Each structure stands twice: as structure tokens, then as C-alpha cells.
Amino acid sequence: MHKFTNYVGIENNFSKSRVVARCDKNGNILETYMSVNQARKQGYWNALNVLTGKRKMCKGFIFKYLD
């Protein structure tokens, strides 16, 4: 069962986003994003495909979750 958020700030399982890191080819973290959507807004449209294993890289970078 999923929890819903109300105006008093009860925990919400739907809105928990995972922190995403943009890394170089050697795995060094270059930048972090609070969600995949934030990375997409910065122009990394295929970041989700890298995270799910459908692609190896997006614009020459590797993306991974930091949790």
C-alpha cells in the first residue's frame, strides 16, 4: 500500500526521488541531481536509459543512483 502526502508533511512514497550522479568514463562524480527529471532538464534526455541499462552513456557521461 502506498502512502500519500498531505499538507502537514506526512511521508509520501510517490514523491521520493533518487539522487542521480553524472560521472565521467572513470566513474568520478562530476555533478549530482536530485532526480532524473532534474538531469533531463539540464539536457541529459537519455539519463534514465543509462540508469536502467538500456544505454551505456549519455553525451559521453555515465549516470548512476547514489543510494
Residue, then its C-alpha position, 0 to 999 in steps of 0.5 A: m500500500h502506498k502512502f500519500t502526502n498531505y499538507v502537514g508533511i506526512e511521508n509520501n512514497f510517490s514523491k521520493s526521488r533518487v539522487v542521480a550522479r553524472c560521472d565521467k568514463n572513470g566513474n568520478i562524480l562530476e555533478t549530482y541531481m536530485s532526480v532524473n527529471q532534474a538531469r533531463k532538464q539540464g539536457y541529459w534526455n537519455a539519463l534514465n536509459v543509462l540508469t536502467g541499462k538500456r544505454k551505456m552513456c549519455k553525451g559521453f557521461i555515465f549516470k548512476y543512483l547514489d543510494 
